[in-house]
């Protein structure tokens, strides 16, 4: 914590959080670390008090260190934030960092309750296999997805329901609804032989507010 004083971070409430974050990022050693810290701080930019606390949290964990006049940020050393609200805000901020295929990929996964086979993911998202591969590599440092294999087939999922919910909340309602409708259309075309077909259909109908249809699907899943 003493190292923070070298940056003259003011006491909580004394300065706009954005201004503090901008000055702090300017002292980091590299562009990649600046971006990582920016993502980490997205959840805490509402108040200077929250920002100040998050910086102290990172220093205490050893993820933010001051050496030879420069700051170094190692997000892998910073423990996950315990508060559910703060965690959700963190992943919403992270989602806003994503663009292109990476954003489209995560958006579909965030709106689905379980892992998707890559061929299903490609059809729902409209991305090619190459797009999906490149997107996975782009988001790998964020540690928000996991790829598993069964023989030659592979599937992709968000690492936890808590992370999924945080990412989903970053999507505006109309975009969520479009993804739910595309997912329903895909599985209708694929047919009832799909694993967990009725559970999947129940979930997406429920997310669209179609309670009756969701209940029927849930009963048929029994």
Phi and psi restraints in degrees (value plus and minus 20) as a CYANA .aco file:
   2 UNK   PHI     -80.9   -40.9
   2 UNK   PSI     -51.4   -11.4
   3 UNK   PHI     -83.9   -43.9
   3 UNK   PSI     -47.8    -7.8
   4 UNK   PHI     -84.0   -44.0
   4 UNK   PSI     -48.7    -8.7
   5 UNK   PHI     -85.4   -45.4
   5 UNK   PSI     -44.5    -4.5
   6 UNK   PHI     -84.5   -44.5
   6 UNK   PSI     -44.5    -4.5
   7 UNK   PHI    -111.3   -71.3
   7 UNK   PSI     -25.9    14.1
   8 UNK   PHI      37.3    77.3
   8 UNK   PSI      23.9    63.9
   9 UNK   PHI     -86.9   -46.9
   9 UNK   PSI     102.6   142.6
  10 UNK   PHI     -92.6   -52.6
  10 UNK   PSI     143.1   183.1
  11 UNK   PHI     -79.4   -39.4
  11 UNK   PSI     135.5   175.5
  12 UNK   PHI     -72.1   -32.1
  12 UNK   PSI     116.6   156.6
  13 UNK   PHI      67.5   107.5
  13 UNK   PSI     -22.7    17.3
  14 UNK   PHI    -112.3   -72.3
  14 UNK   PSI     -32.5     7.5
  15 UNK   PHI    -174.8  -134.8
  15 UNK   PSI     131.4   171.4
  16 UNK   PHI     -78.5   -38.5
  16 UNK   PSI     113.6   153.6
  17 UNK   PHI     -80.2   -40.2
  17 UNK   PSI     -58.1   -18.1
  18 UNK   PHI     -81.0   -41.0
  18 UNK   PSI     -59.9   -19.9
  19 UNK   PHI     -86.2   -46.2
  19 UNK   PSI     -59.9   -19.9
  20 UNK   PHI     -83.1   -43.1
  20 UNK   PSI     -67.4   -27.4
  21 UNK   PHI     -81.3   -41.3
  21 UNK   PSI     -62.2   -22.2
  22 UNK   PHI     -84.0   -44.0
  22 UNK   PSI     -63.5   -23.5
  23 UNK   PHI     -87.0   -47.0
  23 UNK   PSI     -57.7   -17.7
  24 UNK   PHI     -86.0   -46.0
  24 UNK   PSI     -65.4   -25.4
  25 UNK   PHI     -80.8   -40.8
  25 UNK   PSI     -50.6   -10.6
  26 UNK   PHI     -85.1   -45.1
  26 UNK   PSI     -35.3     4.7
  27 UNK   PHI    -119.4   -79.4
  27 UNK   PSI     -16.2    23.8
  28 UNK   PHI     -99.2   -59.2
  28 UNK   PSI     139.1   179.1
  29 UNK   PHI    -100.5   -60.5
  29 UNK   PSI     -41.0    -1.0
  30 UNK   PHI    -174.9  -134.9
  30 UNK   PSI     143.8   183.8
  31 UNK   PHI     -82.9   -42.9
  31 UNK   PSI     -62.4   -22.4
  32 UNK   PHI     -81.5   -41.5
  32 UNK   PSI     -60.8   -20.8
  33 UNK   PHI     -90.0   -50.0
  33 UNK   PSI     -54.9   -14.9
  34 UNK   PHI     -80.8   -40.8
  34 UNK   PSI     -63.5   -23.5
  35 UNK   PHI     -87.9   -47.9
  35 UNK   PSI     -61.1   -21.1
  36 UNK   PHI     -82.9   -42.9
  36 UNK   PSI     -63.6   -23.6
  37 UNK   PHI     -87.3   -47.3
  37 UNK   PSI     -58.1   -18.1
  38 UNK   PHI     -78.7   -38.7
  38 UNK   PSI     -63.9   -23.9
  39 UNK   PHI     -82.9   -42.9
  39 UNK   PSI     -63.8   -23.8
  40 UNK   PHI     -79.9   -39.9
  40 UNK   PSI     -57.6   -17.6
  41 UNK   PHI    -104.4   -64.4
  41 UNK   PSI     -30.7     9.3
  42 UNK   PHI     -75.9   -35.9
  42 UNK   PSI     -54.1   -14.1
  43 UNK   PHI     -93.2   -53.2
  43 UNK   PSI     -30.6     9.4
  44 UNK   PHI    -143.1  -103.1
  44 UNK   PSI      -0.5    39.5
  45 UNK   PHI    -110.1   -70.1
  45 UNK   PSI     -17.4    22.6
  46 UNK   PHI     -89.3   -49.3
  46 UNK   PSI     -57.1   -17.1
  47 UNK   PHI    -159.7  -119.7
  47 UNK   PSI     132.7   172.7
  48 UNK   PHI     -87.6   -47.6
  48 UNK   PSI     -47.5    -7.5
  49 UNK   PHI     -83.1   -43.1
  49 UNK   PSI     -65.9   -25.9
  50 UNK   PHI     -86.4   -46.4
  50 UNK   PSI     -59.8   -19.8
  51 UNK   PHI     -83.2   -43.2
  51 UNK   PSI     -66.1   -26.1
  52 UNK   PHI     -79.2   -39.2
  52 UNK   PSI     -62.7   -22.7
  53 UNK   PHI     -84.7   -44.7
  53 UNK   PSI     -58.3   -18.3
  54 UNK   PHI     -88.9   -48.9
  54 UNK   PSI     -55.6   -15.6
  55 UNK   PHI     -85.4   -45.4
  55 UNK   PSI     -62.8   -22.8
  56 UNK   PHI     -83.5   -43.5
  56 UNK   PSI     -58.0   -18.0
  57 UNK   PHI     -80.9   -40.9
  57 UNK   PSI     -64.6   -24.6
  58 UNK   PHI     -86.9   -46.9
  58 UNK   PSI     -59.2   -19.2
  59 UNK   PHI     -86.0   -46.0
  59 UNK   PSI     -63.7   -23.7
  60 UNK   PHI     -81.5   -41.5
  60 UNK   PSI     -53.5   -13.5
  61 UNK   PHI    -101.1   -61.1
  61 UNK   PSI     -28.7    11.3
  62 UNK   PHI      62.0   102.0
  62 UNK   PSI     -10.7    29.3
  63 UNK   PHI    -103.6   -63.6
  63 UNK   PSI     -40.4    -0.4
  64 UNK   PHI    -143.1  -103.1
  64 UNK   PSI      89.5   129.5
  65 UNK   PHI    -147.0  -107.0
  65 UNK   PSI     131.3   171.3
  66 UNK   PHI    -131.5   -91.5
  66 UNK   PSI      94.2   134.2
  67 UNK   PHI    -156.7  -116.7
  67 UNK   PSI     110.2   150.2
  68 UNK   PHI      32.0    72.0
  68 UNK   PSI      22.8    62.8
  69 UNK   PHI      60.1   100.1
  69 UNK   PSI     -18.2    21.8
  70 UNK   PHI    -148.0  -108.0
  70 UNK   PSI     131.7   171.7
  71 UNK   PHI    -114.6   -74.6
  71 UNK   PSI     125.8   165.8
  72 UNK   PHI    -147.4  -107.4
  72 UNK   PSI     111.5   151.5
  73 UNK   PHI    -135.9   -95.9
  73 UNK   PSI     105.4   145.4
  74 UNK   PHI    -142.8  -102.8
  74 UNK   PSI      75.6   115.6
  75 UNK   PHI     -85.5   -45.5
  75 UNK   PSI     -42.9    -2.9
  76 UNK   PHI     -86.6   -46.6
  76 UNK   PSI     -37.3     2.7
  77 UNK   PHI    -113.9   -73.9
  77 UNK   PSI     -27.6    12.4
  78 UNK   PHI    -111.7   -71.7
  78 UNK   PSI     103.8   143.8
  79 UNK   PHI     -85.1   -45.1
  79 UNK   PSI     128.0   168.0
  80 UNK   PHI     -78.9   -38.9
  80 UNK   PSI     124.6   164.6
  81 UNK   PHI     -91.9   -51.9
  81 UNK   PSI     117.1   157.1
  82 UNK   PHI     -97.7   -57.7
  82 UNK   PSI     -55.5   -15.5
  83 UNK   PHI     -84.1   -44.1
  83 UNK   PSI     110.5   150.5
  84 UNK   PHI     -83.3   -43.3
  84 UNK   PSI     -61.4   -21.4
  85 UNK   PHI     -84.5   -44.5
  85 UNK   PSI     -63.2   -23.2
  86 UNK   PHI     -87.9   -47.9
  86 UNK   PSI     -57.9   -17.9
  87 UNK   PHI     -83.6   -43.6
  87 UNK   PSI     -64.3   -24.3
  88 UNK   PHI     -80.4   -40.4
  88 UNK   PSI     -63.5   -23.5
  89 UNK   PHI     -83.2   -43.2
  89 UNK   PSI     -57.8   -17.8
  90 UNK   PHI     -79.9   -39.9
  90 UNK   PSI     -67.1   -27.1
  91 UNK   PHI     -93.9   -53.9
  91 UNK   PSI     -47.5    -7.5
  92 UNK   PHI     -83.9   -43.9
  92 UNK   PSI     -63.1   -23.1
  93 UNK   PHI     -82.9   -42.9
  93 UNK   PSI     -60.6   -20.6
  94 UNK   PHI     -82.4   -42.4
  94 UNK   PSI     -63.5   -23.5
  95 UNK   PHI     -79.6   -39.6
  95 UNK   PSI     -57.5   -17.5
  96 UNK   PHI     -87.6   -47.6
  96 UNK   PSI     -34.8     5.2
  97 UNK   PHI     -97.6   -57.6
  97 UNK   PSI     -40.2    -0.2
  98 UNK   PHI    -103.2   -63.2
  98 UNK   PSI     128.8   168.8
  99 UNK   PHI    -158.2  -118.2
  99 UNK   PSI     147.0   187.0
 100 UNK   PHI      37.0    77.0
 100 UNK   PSI    -158.8  -118.8
 101 UNK   PHI     -82.0   -42.0
 101 UNK   PSI     -55.6   -15.6
 102 UNK   PHI     -81.5   -41.5
 102 UNK   PSI     -63.7   -23.7
 103 UNK   PHI     -84.7   -44.7
 103 UNK   PSI     -65.5   -25.5
 104 UNK   PHI     -81.9   -41.9
 104 UNK   PSI     -60.6   -20.6
 105 UNK   PHI     -82.6   -42.6
 105 UNK   PSI     -70.6   -30.6
 106 UNK   PHI     -85.6   -45.6
 106 UNK   PSI     -55.3   -15.3
 107 UNK   PHI     -80.8   -40.8
 107 UNK   PSI     -64.2   -24.2
 108 UNK   PHI     -85.7   -45.7
 108 UNK   PSI     -65.9   -25.9
 109 UNK   PHI     -83.1   -43.1
 109 UNK   PSI     -55.8   -15.8
 110 UNK   PHI     -88.7   -48.7
 110 UNK   PSI     -42.9    -2.9
 111 UNK   PHI    -118.5   -78.5
 111 UNK   PSI     -10.8    29.2
 112 UNK   PHI    -142.0  -102.0
 112 UNK   PSI     121.0   161.0
 113 UNK   PHI    -100.6   -60.6
 113 UNK   PSI     -25.6    14.4
 114 UNK   PHI    -173.8  -133.8
 114 UNK   PSI    -196.1  -156.1
 115 UNK   PHI     -84.9   -44.9
 115 UNK   PSI     128.0   168.0
 116 UNK   PHI    -138.0   -98.0
 116 UNK   PSI     114.0   154.0
 117 UNK   PHI     -83.7   -43.7
 117 UNK   PSI     128.3   168.3
 118 UNK   PHI     -82.5   -42.5
 118 UNK   PSI     -52.5   -12.5
 119 UNK   PHI     -88.9   -48.9
 119 UNK   PSI     -55.7   -15.7
 120 UNK   PHI     -87.4   -47.4
 120 UNK   PSI     -63.5   -23.5
 121 UNK   PHI     -81.3   -41.3
 121 UNK   PSI     -60.9   -20.9
 122 UNK   PHI     -83.4   -43.4
 122 UNK   PSI     -62.6   -22.6
 123 UNK   PHI     -88.1   -48.1
 123 UNK   PSI     -62.6   -22.6
 124 UNK   PHI     -89.6   -49.6
 124 UNK   PSI     -61.9   -21.9
 125 UNK   PHI    -103.9   -63.9
 125 UNK   PSI     -42.7    -2.7
 126 UNK   PHI      60.3   100.3
 126 UNK   PSI     -10.0    30.0
 127 UNK   PHI    -111.2   -71.2
 127 UNK   PSI     129.5   169.5
 128 UNK   PHI    -101.2   -61.2
 128 UNK   PSI     148.2   188.2
 129 UNK   PHI     -79.8   -39.8
 129 UNK   PSI     -58.0   -18.0
 130 UNK   PHI     -86.2   -46.2
 130 UNK   PSI     -61.6   -21.6
 131 UNK   PHI     -78.7   -38.7
 131 UNK   PSI     -64.5   -24.5
 132 UNK   PHI     -84.7   -44.7
 132 UNK   PSI     -64.0   -24.0
 133 UNK   PHI     -79.3   -39.3
 133 UNK   PSI     -67.2   -27.2
 134 UNK   PHI     -84.7   -44.7
 134 UNK   PSI     -58.5   -18.5
 135 UNK   PHI     -85.6   -45.6
 135 UNK   PSI     -60.7   -20.7
 136 UNK   PHI     -81.4   -41.4
 136 UNK   PSI     -61.1   -21.1
 137 UNK   PHI     -85.8   -45.8
 137 UNK   PSI     -56.5   -16.5
 138 UNK   PHI     -84.3   -44.3
 138 UNK   PSI     -62.3   -22.3
 139 UNK   PHI    -112.2   -72.2
 139 UNK   PSI     -23.4    16.6
 140 UNK   PHI     -73.4   -33.4
 140 UNK   PSI     -63.3   -23.3
 141 UNK   PHI     -81.9   -41.9
 141 UNK   PSI     -42.8    -2.8
 142 UNK   PHI     -98.5   -58.5
 142 UNK   PSI     -35.9     4.1
 143 UNK   PHI      34.5    74.5
 143 UNK   PSI      31.0    71.0
 144 UNK   PHI    -134.7   -94.7
 144 UNK   PSI     -30.6     9.4
 145 UNK   PHI    -147.4  -107.4
 145 UNK   PSI     138.4   178.4
 146 UNK   PHI    -153.6  -113.6
 146 UNK   PSI     117.9   157.9
 147 UNK   PHI    -129.8   -89.8
 147 UNK   PSI     106.4   146.4
 148 UNK   PHI    -143.9  -103.9
 148 UNK   PSI     138.0   178.0
 149 UNK   PHI    -147.3  -107.3
 149 UNK   PSI     127.1   167.1
 150 UNK   PHI    -155.4  -115.4
 150 UNK   PSI      75.9   115.9
 151 UNK   PHI      48.7    88.7
 151 UNK   PSI    -146.3  -106.3
 152 UNK   PHI    -106.0   -66.0
 152 UNK   PSI     -36.1     3.9
 153 UNK   PHI    -107.1   -67.1
 153 UNK   PSI     129.3   169.3
 154 UNK   PHI    -152.0  -112.0
 154 UNK   PSI     132.3   172.3
 155 UNK   PHI    -157.2  -117.2
 155 UNK   PSI     137.4   177.4
 156 UNK   PHI    -147.6  -107.6
 156 UNK   PSI     122.7   162.7
 157 UNK   PHI    -168.5  -128.5
 157 UNK   PSI     137.5   177.5
 158 UNK   PHI     -92.0   -52.0
 158 UNK   PSI     125.1   165.1
 159 UNK   PHI     -87.7   -47.7
 159 UNK   PSI     -43.3    -3.3
 160 UNK   PHI    -179.3  -139.3
 160 UNK   PSI     141.0   181.0
 161 UNK   PHI     -85.4   -45.4
 161 UNK   PSI     -52.3   -12.3
 162 UNK   PHI     -85.0   -45.0
 162 UNK   PSI     -63.5   -23.5
 163 UNK   PHI     -86.6   -46.6
 163 UNK   PSI     -62.2   -22.2
 164 UNK   PHI     -76.8   -36.8
 164 UNK   PSI     -64.9   -24.9
 165 UNK   PHI     -85.6   -45.6
 165 UNK   PSI     -61.4   -21.4
 166 UNK   PHI     -81.1   -41.1
 166 UNK   PSI     -62.7   -22.7
 167 UNK   PHI     -87.7   -47.7
 167 UNK   PSI     -61.5   -21.5
 168 UNK   PHI     -81.1   -41.1
 168 UNK   PSI     -58.4   -18.4
 169 UNK   PHI     -86.4   -46.4
 169 UNK   PSI     -36.4     3.6
 170 UNK   PHI     -97.6   -57.6
 170 UNK   PSI     -34.7     5.3
 171 UNK   PHI    -109.5   -69.5
 171 UNK   PSI     114.9   154.9
 172 UNK   PHI     -88.2   -48.2
 172 UNK   PSI     131.9   171.9
 173 UNK   PHI     -73.8   -33.8
 173 UNK   PSI     -66.5   -26.5
 174 UNK   PHI     -78.8   -38.8
 174 UNK   PSI     -57.2   -17.2
 175 UNK   PHI     -89.2   -49.2
 175 UNK   PSI     -60.4   -20.4
 176 UNK   PHI     -77.7   -37.7
 176 UNK   PSI     -65.4   -25.4
 177 UNK   PHI     -83.9   -43.9
 177 UNK   PSI     -59.7   -19.7
 178 UNK   PHI     -81.5   -41.5
 178 UNK   PSI     -61.3   -21.3
 179 UNK   PHI     -87.1   -47.1
 179 UNK   PSI     -62.5   -22.5
 180 UNK   PHI     -81.6   -41.6
 180 UNK   PSI     -61.7   -21.7
 181 UNK   PHI     -88.2   -48.2
 181 UNK   PSI     -60.3   -20.3
 182 UNK   PHI     -83.4   -43.4
 182 UNK   PSI     -58.7   -18.7
 183 UNK   PHI     -86.4   -46.4
 183 UNK   PSI     -63.2   -23.2
 184 UNK   PHI     -79.7   -39.7
 184 UNK   PSI     -67.0   -27.0
 185 UNK   PHI     -79.9   -39.9
 185 UNK   PSI     -60.2   -20.2
 186 UNK   PHI     -82.5   -42.5
 186 UNK   PSI     -68.3   -28.3
 187 UNK   PHI     -93.9   -53.9
 187 UNK   PSI     -47.7    -7.7
 188 UNK   PHI     -83.2   -43.2
 188 UNK   PSI     -64.8   -24.8
 189 UNK   PHI     -86.8   -46.8
 189 UNK   PSI     -56.9   -16.9
 190 UNK   PHI     -89.3   -49.3
 190 UNK   PSI     -54.7   -14.7
 191 UNK   PHI      83.2   123.2
 191 UNK   PSI     148.1   188.1
 192 UNK   PHI     -93.8   -53.8
 192 UNK   PSI     -25.8    14.2
 193 UNK   PHI     -98.6   -58.6
 193 UNK   PSI     -24.4    15.6
 194 UNK   PHI     -86.3   -46.3
 194 UNK   PSI     120.5   160.5
 195 UNK   PHI     -81.1   -41.1
 195 UNK   PSI     116.4   156.4
 196 UNK   PHI      38.9    78.9
 196 UNK   PSI      11.1    51.1
 197 UNK   PHI     -74.5   -34.5
 197 UNK   PSI     -72.1   -32.1
 198 UNK   PHI     -89.7   -49.7
 198 UNK   PSI     -55.4   -15.4
 199 UNK   PHI     -83.3   -43.3
 199 UNK   PSI     -63.1   -23.1
 200 UNK   PHI     -82.7   -42.7
 200 UNK   PSI     -66.8   -26.8
 201 UNK   PHI     -85.0   -45.0
 201 UNK   PSI     -58.0   -18.0
 202 UNK   PHI     -81.7   -41.7
 202 UNK   PSI     -65.4   -25.4
 203 UNK   PHI     -79.9   -39.9
 203 UNK   PSI     -68.8   -28.8
 204 UNK   PHI     -91.9   -51.9
 204 UNK   PSI     -54.3   -14.3
 205 UNK   PHI     -85.5   -45.5
 205 UNK   PSI     -60.5   -20.5
 206 UNK   PHI     -83.2   -43.2
 206 UNK   PSI     -60.5   -20.5
 207 UNK   PHI     -84.4   -44.4
 207 UNK   PSI     -44.7    -4.7
 208 UNK   PHI    -108.8   -68.8
 208 UNK   PSI     -18.6    21.4
 209 UNK   PHI      60.9   100.9
 209 UNK   PSI      -7.9    32.1
 210 UNK   PHI    -111.1   -71.1
 210 UNK   PSI      55.4    95.4
 211 UNK   PHI     -83.3   -43.3
 211 UNK   PSI     -62.9   -22.9
 212 UNK   PHI     -82.8   -42.8
 212 UNK   PSI     -68.5   -28.5
 213 UNK   PHI     -82.5   -42.5
 213 UNK   PSI     -58.9   -18.9
 214 UNK   PHI     -83.4   -43.4
 214 UNK   PSI     -60.8   -20.8
 215 UNK   PHI     -85.8   -45.8
 215 UNK   PSI     -62.6   -22.6
 216 UNK   PHI     -79.3   -39.3
 216 UNK   PSI     -64.6   -24.6
 217 UNK   PHI     -84.7   -44.7
 217 UNK   PSI     -58.1   -18.1
 218 UNK   PHI     -86.3   -46.3
 218 UNK   PSI     -59.4   -19.4
 219 UNK   PHI     -85.4   -45.4
 219 UNK   PSI     -61.6   -21.6
 220 UNK   PHI     -88.4   -48.4
 220 UNK   PSI     -40.2    -0.2
 221 UNK   PHI     -97.4   -57.4
 221 UNK   PSI     -35.7     4.3
